[in-house]
Amino acid sequence: MEARATVKHVRIAPRKAQSVANLVRGKKVDEALAILKYTPRGAASVIEKLVKSAVANAENNYNMDVDNLYISEIYANQGTTMRRFRPRAFGRAAAIRKRTSHIGVVLKEKQI
């Protein structure tokens, strides 16, 4: 039994989100939330919200015990890239790529 939560098109680069996701992979849910609360990165608040959503899904939809949940999978894949252009010297234009992420969490219950 597993509970999932995903968020798509988050306006943060996937490379930055992956560094935060690596901190909590494999941890128990309460430990992961404590780590995310005090991590000074922009993606930490988004991933914290996502883990709380997955916990709510596990509790309400699958009747899983919240105390035995752990993060079995967490990923931050690349989403769509918004392309913007900035004027440069001699009438040229330079591309600016505003990257987005698709972040997902899978929670499982530890067998006692």
matplotlib code that plots the C-alpha trace (Angstrom):
import matplotlib.pyplot as plt

x = [0.0, 1.3, 0.1, 1.1, 1.1, 2.4, 2.7, 3.4, 4.8, 6.4, 8.5, 11.8, 14.6, 14.7, 18.3, 17.6, 14.6, 16.5, 19.1, 16.3, 14.6, 17.8, 17.8, 14.6, 14.6, 14.1, 13.4, 10.3, 7.7, 8.0, 11.8, 11.5, 9.1, 11.5, 14.4, 12.3, 11.1, 14.6, 16.2, 16.9, 16.1, 13.2, 12.1, 11.9, 8.5, 7.1, 8.3, 7.1, 3.6, 3.7, 4.7, 1.9, -0.5, 0.8, 0.3, -3.3, -3.9, -2.5, -4.6, -7.9, -7.9, -6.0, -6.4, -2.7, -1.1, 0.7, 3.4, 4.7, 5.0, 8.3, 9.2, 10.0, 10.3, 10.7, 11.6, 12.0, 11.8, 12.1, 8.8, 8.1, 10.6, 9.3, 11.5, 12.0, 14.2, 16.4, 17.8, 21.6, 24.2, 24.0, 20.3, 20.7, 18.6, 19.6, 17.4, 16.4, 15.1, 12.8, 12.6, 9.8, 9.7, 7.3, 7.8, 6.3, 6.3, 5.4, 4.8, 4.8, 4.0, 6.8, 6.0, 6.3]
y = [0.0, 3.4, 7.0, 9.6, 13.3, 15.3, 18.9, 20.1, 23.3, 24.6, 27.7, 26.3, 24.7, 20.9, 20.9, 23.0, 20.9, 17.7, 18.8, 19.3, 16.0, 14.1, 15.3, 13.5, 10.4, 7.3, 9.2, 8.8, 11.4, 13.3, 13.4, 14.6, 17.4, 18.6, 18.6, 20.5, 23.1, 24.2, 23.9, 27.4, 26.6, 27.8, 24.3, 23.2, 24.9, 23.4, 19.9, 20.2, 21.1, 18.1, 15.7, 16.9, 16.4, 12.8, 12.2, 13.4, 11.2, 8.2, 8.9, 9.7, 7.6, 4.5, 4.4, 4.1, 4.7, 8.1, 7.0, 4.2, 6.2, 6.8, 8.5, 5.6, 7.7, 11.4, 12.9, 16.4, 16.1, 18.8, 20.4, 22.9, 25.7, 29.2, 31.1, 34.8, 37.1, 40.0, 42.7, 42.7, 44.8, 45.5, 44.7, 41.1, 39.1, 36.6, 33.7, 33.4, 29.9, 29.9, 26.3, 24.5, 21.2, 18.3, 17.0, 13.8, 11.9, 8.3, 7.2, 3.6, 2.0, 0.3, -3.3, -3.9]
z = [0.0, -0.9, -0.9, -3.5, -4.0, -6.9, -7.8, -11.4, -12.9, -9.7, -10.6, -9.2, -11.2, -10.8, -9.9, -6.8, -5.9, -6.2, -3.7, -1.1, -2.1, -1.5, 2.1, 3.0, 0.8, 3.0, 6.2, 8.4, 7.8, 11.1, 10.7, 7.1, 8.1, 10.8, 8.3, 5.7, 8.3, 9.0, 5.6, 4.2, 0.5, -1.6, -2.5, 1.1, 1.7, -1.5, -0.6, 3.0, 1.7, -0.7, 2.1, 4.3, 1.4, 0.9, 4.6, 4.4, 1.4, 3.3, 6.4, 4.7, 1.5, 2.6, 6.4, 6.9, 10.3, 10.2, 12.7, 10.5, 7.2, 5.5, 2.2, -0.1, -3.3, -3.9, -7.2, -8.9, -12.7, -15.2, -16.3, -19.1, -19.6, -20.1, -22.6, -22.2, -24.2, -23.0, -25.2, -25.6, -27.3, -31.1, -31.4, -30.4, -28.0, -25.4, -24.2, -20.6, -19.6, -16.6, -15.6, -13.8, -11.9, -11.4, -7.9, -6.5, -3.2, -2.5, 1.1, 2.3, 5.7, 7.6, 8.5, 12.2]

ax = plt.figure().add_subplot(projection="3d")
ax.plot(x, y, z, "-o")
ax.set_aspect("equal")
plt.show()
